[in-house]
Amino acid sequence: MSRGHSTRSFAYPFLSFFFFLSVASISRAESKSGTTTASSTSLAPVLIELFTSEGCSSCPPVDVLLKKLDAGQPIPGAQLIVLSEHVTYWDNDGWKDPNSSPVLTERQNSYESALGENTVFTPQLVVDGTQEVRAGEPKQIQETLQKAAATPKVAVRIGDVSIDPGNPTQLRARIETDANFENHSADIYVAVALDHVESQVLRGENGGRHLVHVAVVQELTKIGKLPKAKSFAQDVQLKLKPGTDPKNIRLVVFVQESGPGKVLGAALRNPAL
């Protein structure tokens, strides 16, 4: 359901100050375990979704925060897996976000009742499908991420990844999980995201600004279900948008209870690495 102008921009007081404060606060907790490579299976995955838009003037500082969380990995023992999900609410306000998608708008809408919100807003950060955090509250960010990292997860693995030489828009991957011993079955999603995106905004609230994004979702596909007490193993075929540089993509697989609900597990892989 489109909300158009009823979607509000969440204006954080002194956002830039709190953004730097939040990064400084959680960075104090860094250790060698926090800088372990993303492929390490010893790290607890934490999925961070940012609903954002290039047409929203409050969004760029939070886009930068997401980028710093992704690059800095400031929570010891955790692998922060980020997704930038661009919504369509702002596309009629002077600038159409080239990365916006109705699928992502609907995903954010579905979180409204699940998170107990009265309306959707941008920017919005959701951790592991169950907790919204505010960019202007560094202590909440730190505590939420630490709690999510301490929560047991279903192991998720992304195996062999290849691109069809005869059709560069076709990507194949092997997806596997351990058994699900939670009380509910769950859905398995694969997100194809661009590692790095830059955009020169010409009009709208961010007119004249050069924006940089990380982990920008291009496709989000539900590939199956993970029943209670069962595991999952499947070869999947994914479609890349024409012209996508394979060296600039990352695959994120996550297991989430329906609703949407709690994220039970996640994994990240850069196919080009």
C-alpha positions, 0 to 999 in steps of 0.5 A: 500500500502506497503511503505517499506524503503520509510517510513521514521523514524521521527527523533526528535532533542534531543527527550528525552529532549523534551519528558520530557519537554512536560510531565512537561509542560502539567503536570503543568496544572493538577487539581483534574478534570484531575485525575478523573477516566476514567469512569466519564461521565463529562470528554471530550474524546480525542482520541490519536492514535500513529502509531509506530513500534518496528523496529523503533529507534525513536519510543520508546520515543514516546511510553513512552510519550503515556504511560505517557499521558494515566497514568497521564491524564494531561489535566483538564476536558479531558479523553485522550483515547490512542491507540498504532497502530503498523504498518508493514513498519519496519517488514522486517528491522531485527525485525518483530513487533509481534503486527503489523497489515496490517489493522493498516498500511492501517489506517495510509496510509488513514490518509496521504491525510486527514492530507495533508502529502506527506508520512507516517512516524513513530512515528506519533501522531494523535489527534481526527483524524484531527490534527497531533502533534509532540512529540518534541513540548510540547506547540503544544501538550498541545494546541491541547489536550486542543482544542480537549477537548473543542470540543463538542462530541457525547456521546458514552457508552460501556454497559455490557461486557461479555466473553463467558464461553464456548469460551474465544475468544468471547467477547460481548458488548453493544454499544450506542451513543447519536444522531449525530447532525454533518453535516456528518454521521460517522462510528463506530469502536471498538478497542480491545487493550492490556492494557500492552505489554512488548517485548524484541527486539532481532534484528533491530534498537532496538535490545537489548532493552526492550520495554513497550507499552500501549493500543496496538490494536489487533483488529479494527472493524467497527461495523456500521454507525451513520447517521445524526440526529440518535443515535446508539444502538447495541449488538456486538460480538468481537473476541479475539486472542487465549490466550488473558488475559481478565484482560489485555484488554481494549475496545475503541469505537470511532465515526469517519467521513469517510475519515478518518475524525474528531472523533465525540466521544469516550469511553473506558472501561476495561472489567475486572474492 
